[in-house]
Amino acid sequence: MENTQQRLSELQQKIIRLKKEKDIAVLAHSYQTADILEIADQTGDSFKLSTAAMELSQKTVLMCGVRFMADTVKLLSPEKTVILPAAEATCPMAEQISPERVYAFKEEHPTYKVVAYINTTTELKAATDVCVTSSSALKIVSRLPENDILFIPDKNLGSYLQKQLPEKNILLWDGCCPVHNAVTEDECRKAVAAHPGAKVLMHPELPAQVLQYADVVGSTADILKYALEHEEDCIIGTERSVRDYLALMRPQQNFYLLSKQLICADMRMTTLTDVYHAMLGECGERIELQPETARLAKHAIEEMLRLGA
């Protein structure tokens, strides 16, 4: 164990030196492992990282996360070189709905506004009217003048919006995050019973029958903020790395994982070794986007910024 920690520490020091030598910024999603988060220039959810990249002086950015996140960084900072260290890291939910299906729907239902969760491919964003994040979805959908909304791809986040906005006619398709969607009500009941008095913090990507047990429903950033600002024990209803991060930050506090299933294999594909070799140009993928697709997708994100301000 000690030798492993020493090797990781030495690799981290090499990465820190390379960042300076090659003028590279490292962005790491909150679901990344602690050894990557420790060497990152910016950490947070996908959209926070995308906007943070715009302000960075470095011309090259390594996005430690999954493909749609690297794409979004490139959309907002087209002049930068954006590298995804683990080229195979993707998000299953981002690819569940085809752009062609959306274009066909829009043609048949011209009164509908198509709202896309940011966890989508660039091609799907280009087919939609506005993007949202889990933290901005409620505000943005409530501000839309249209009552007819197609919300894609996450049926669970969409279901949460339906309950909060009964005045809107929100149509859902059958997309979801397979990791969050796998959590069952029985697991939730057992976790609550095992840790009486603990606050239950849940991400809205969880199924509706699970969310009914939540004390707080919010984005990854919302969950982290609440847990770090309060002293009570918490049950964490999102990817395990959030619980692990909180346990490191607040060792005096108890943080329990809602379900053992809350592990995203794609988010864990990126290793510290990948980061190092990507900096040397030995692995990873440089993100390139088709200009017209990028233009349309960026418009959906700009609408998100406008409506969410």
C-alpha positions in Angstrom: 0.0 0.0 0.0 2.8 2.4 0.9 4.6 1.7 -2.3 1.4 2.3 -4.3 0.9 5.6 -2.6 4.5 6.6 -3.3 4.2 5.7 -7.0 1.0 7.8 -7.2 2.6 10.7 -5.5 5.6 10.6 -7.8 3.3 10.4 -10.8 1.4 13.4 -9.5 4.6 15.4 -9.2 5.6 14.5 -12.8 2.1 15.7 -14.0 2.4 18.9 -12.1 5.8 19.6 -13.8 4.4 18.7 -17.2 1.5 21.1 -16.7 3.9 24.0 -16.3 6.3 22.9 -19.0 3.6 22.3 -21.7 1.2 25.0 -20.5 -1.6 22.4 -20.0 -4.7 22.8 -17.7 -6.3 19.7 -16.2 -10.1 19.7 -15.7 -11.5 16.9 -13.6 -15.2 16.1 -13.1 -16.3 15.5 -9.4 -16.7 11.8 -10.2 -13.0 11.3 -10.9 -10.8 9.5 -8.4 -9.1 11.5 -5.6 -5.6 11.2 -7.1 -6.8 13.0 -10.3 -8.8 15.6 -8.4 -5.7 16.5 -6.4 -3.7 17.5 -9.5 -6.6 19.3 -11.4 -6.7 23.0 -12.0 -10.5 23.0 -11.9 -12.9 20.4 -10.5 -16.7 20.4 -10.5 -19.6 19.3 -12.7 -19.5 19.2 -16.4 -20.8 22.6 -17.2 -18.8 24.4 -14.5 -15.7 22.9 -16.1 -16.7 24.0 -19.6 -17.2 27.6 -18.5 -14.1 27.6 -16.4 -12.0 26.5 -19.4 -13.0 29.7 -21.2 -11.2 31.7 -18.5 -8.0 29.7 -18.4 -4.9 31.1 -20.0 -3.6 27.6 -21.1 -4.2 26.8 -24.8 -4.4 23.0 -24.1 -7.0 21.4 -21.8 -7.2 17.9 -20.6 -10.8 16.9 -19.7 -10.8 14.1 -17.2 -14.4 12.8 -17.6 -16.4 11.5 -20.5 -16.7 12.4 -24.2 -19.7 14.8 -24.0 -17.9 16.8 -21.4 -14.8 17.2 -23.6 -17.1 18.1 -26.5 -18.7 20.8 -24.4 -15.4 22.3 -23.5 -14.5 22.4 -27.2 -17.8 24.0 -28.0 -17.3 26.9 -25.7 -13.5 27.2 -26.3 -13.0 26.3 -29.9 -9.6 28.0 -30.1 -8.2 25.6 -27.4 -6.8 22.1 -27.9 -9.0 19.8 -25.9 -7.9 16.3 -25.1 -9.9 13.4 -23.6 -7.3 11.2 -21.9 -9.4 8.0 -22.1 -10.8 8.1 -25.6 -13.2 5.2 -24.9 -14.9 7.0 -21.9 -18.4 7.8 -22.8 -21.8 8.4 -21.2 -24.4 5.8 -22.1 -27.3 8.2 -21.5 -25.7 10.7 -23.9 -26.1 8.3 -26.8 -29.5 6.8 -26.1 -31.5 9.1 -28.4 -30.7 9.7 -32.1 -30.7 13.3 -33.5 -32.8 11.9 -36.4 -35.6 11.0 -34.0 -35.7 14.5 -32.6 -35.7 16.1 -36.0 -38.7 13.9 -37.0 -40.5 14.8 -33.8 -40.0 18.5 -34.3 -41.4 18.3 -37.8 -44.5 16.5 -36.6 -44.9 18.6 -33.4 -44.0 22.2 -34.2 -45.5 23.6 -31.0 -43.0 21.7 -28.8 -39.8 23.2 -27.4 -37.1 20.5 -27.2 -35.0 20.7 -24.0 -31.9 18.5 -23.7 -30.0 17.6 -20.6 -26.4 18.6 -21.1 -25.5 14.9 -20.8 -25.9 14.4 -24.6 -23.8 14.2 -27.7 -22.9 17.3 -29.6 -25.1 16.0 -32.5 -28.1 15.7 -30.2 -27.5 19.1 -28.8 -27.5 20.5 -32.3 -31.0 19.0 -32.8 -32.5 20.7 -29.7 -33.6 24.2 -28.7 -32.0 24.6 -25.3 -29.7 22.7 -23.0 -30.0 22.4 -19.2 -28.0 21.1 -16.3 -29.4 19.3 -13.3 -29.0 22.5 -11.3 -30.5 24.9 -13.9 -33.3 22.6 -15.4 -36.1 23.8 -13.1 -35.4 27.5 -13.6 -34.9 27.2 -17.4 -38.0 25.1 -18.1 -40.2 27.3 -15.9 -39.0 30.4 -17.9 -39.8 28.9 -21.3 -42.9 30.6 -22.8 -43.9 27.3 -24.4 -46.1 24.9 -22.4 -45.4 21.9 -24.6 -41.9 20.5 -23.8 -40.1 17.5 -25.0 -37.4 16.8 -22.4 -34.6 14.4 -23.3 -32.9 12.1 -22.6 -33.3 11.6 -18.9 -36.8 10.4 -18.0 -36.0 10.6 -14.2 -34.8 14.3 -14.3 -37.8 14.9 -16.6 -40.2 13.2 -14.1 -38.8 15.4 -11.3 -39.5 18.5 -13.5 -43.1 17.3 -14.2 -43.8 17.2 -10.5 -42.4 20.6 -9.9 -44.0 22.2 -12.9 -47.5 20.8 -13.3 -48.5 23.7 -15.5 -46.2 22.5 -18.2 -46.9 19.6 -20.6 -43.6 17.8 -20.4 -43.2 14.8 -22.7 -40.6 12.2 -21.8 -38.8 9.5 -23.7 -37.2 6.4 -22.3 -33.7 7.6 -21.6 -31.8 7.5 -18.3 -28.5 7.2 -16.5 -28.2 3.4 -16.1 -26.2 3.8 -12.9 -28.6 6.1 -11.1 -31.7 4.3 -12.6 -30.5 0.9 -11.2 -31.1 2.1 -7.6 -34.2 0.6 -6.1 -36.8 1.7 -3.5 -35.9 -1.3 -1.4 -32.3 -0.2 -1.2 -33.3 3.3 -0.3 -35.6 2.0 2.6 -32.8 -0.1 3.9 -30.3 2.7 3.8 -32.6 5.1 5.6 -33.4 2.4 8.2 -29.7 1.6 8.8 -28.8 5.3 9.4 -31.6 7.0 11.2 -31.3 10.7 11.5 -28.9 11.0 8.5 -30.0 13.5 5.8 -30.7 11.9 2.5 -29.1 13.9 -0.4 -30.1 12.7 -3.9 -29.4 13.5 -7.5 -32.6 13.9 -9.7 -31.2 11.3 -12.1 -32.6 8.8 -9.6 -36.0 7.2 -10.2 -39.1 9.0 -8.8 -39.9 6.2 -6.3 -36.4 6.7 -4.8 -36.5 10.5 -4.8 -39.5 10.4 -2.4 -37.1 9.5 0.4 -34.9 12.6 -0.2 -34.4 15.4 2.2 -32.5 17.3 -0.5 -32.7 16.8 -4.3 -30.0 18.6 -6.3 -27.0 18.4 -8.7 -23.6 17.1 -7.7 -22.6 20.6 -6.8 -25.7 21.1 -4.6 -25.1 17.8 -2.8 -21.5 18.7 -2.1 -22.5 22.2 -0.9 -25.1 21.0 1.5 -22.9 18.2 2.9 -20.0 20.6 3.5 -22.1 23.3 5.1 -23.9 21.0 7.6 -22.6 18.8 10.3 -25.2 16.0 10.3 -24.5 12.6 8.9 -25.6 12.2 5.2 -26.7 9.4 2.9 -25.3 10.2 -0.6 -27.5 9.3 -3.5 -25.2 9.8 -6.5 -21.9 8.4 -7.8 -19.7 6.9 -5.1 -16.8 9.3 -5.7 -18.8 12.1 -4.2 -19.2 10.1 -1.0 -15.5 9.3 -1.1 -14.5 13.0 -1.6 -16.8 14.1 1.3 -15.3 11.5 3.6 -11.8 12.8 2.8 -12.9 16.4 3.3 -14.8 15.8 6.5 -13.4 12.8 8.3 -15.3 13.7 11.5 -18.6 13.3 9.7 -20.3 10.1 8.5 -21.2 9.8 4.8 -23.0 6.7 3.6 -23.6 5.6 0.0 -27.3 5.0 -0.8 -26.5 2.0 -3.0 -23.5 -0.1 -3.9 -24.6 0.2 -7.6 -23.7 3.9 -7.7 -20.4 3.4 -9.5 -19.9 4.8 -13.0 -17.5 2.6 -14.9 -17.0 5.2 -17.7 -16.0 7.9 -15.2 -13.5 5.5 -13.7 -11.8 4.7 -17.0 -9.5 7.7 -16.7 -6.5 6.9 -14.6 -3.6 9.1 -13.4 -1.4 7.2 -15.8 -3.7 8.1 -18.6 -3.4 11.8 -17.7 0.4 11.5 -17.7 0.6 9.8 -21.0 -2.0 12.1 -22.6 0.2 15.0 -21.7 3.1 13.3 -23.5 0.9 12.8 -26.5 1.0 9.0 -26.1 -2.7 8.4 -25.5 -6.1 10.0 -25.5 -8.0 11.8 -28.3 -7.9 15.4 -29.5 -11.5 16.6 -29.8 -12.6 17.8 -33.2 -16.1 18.9 -34.1 -17.9 19.5 -37.3 -18.4 23.3 -37.7 -22.1 23.4 -38.5 -22.9 20.8 -35.8 -20.9 22.8 -33.4 -22.6 26.0 -34.3 -26.1 24.6 -33.7 -25.1 22.8 -30.5 -23.5 26.0 -29.2 -26.7 27.9 -29.8 -28.6 25.4 -27.5 -25.9 26.1 -24.8 -26.1 29.9 -25.3 -29.9 29.7 -24.8 -29.2 27.9 -21.5 -26.9 30.7 -20.4 -29.5 33.3 -21.4 -32.4 31.6 -19.7 -30.5 30.5 -16.7 -28.9 33.8 -15.8 
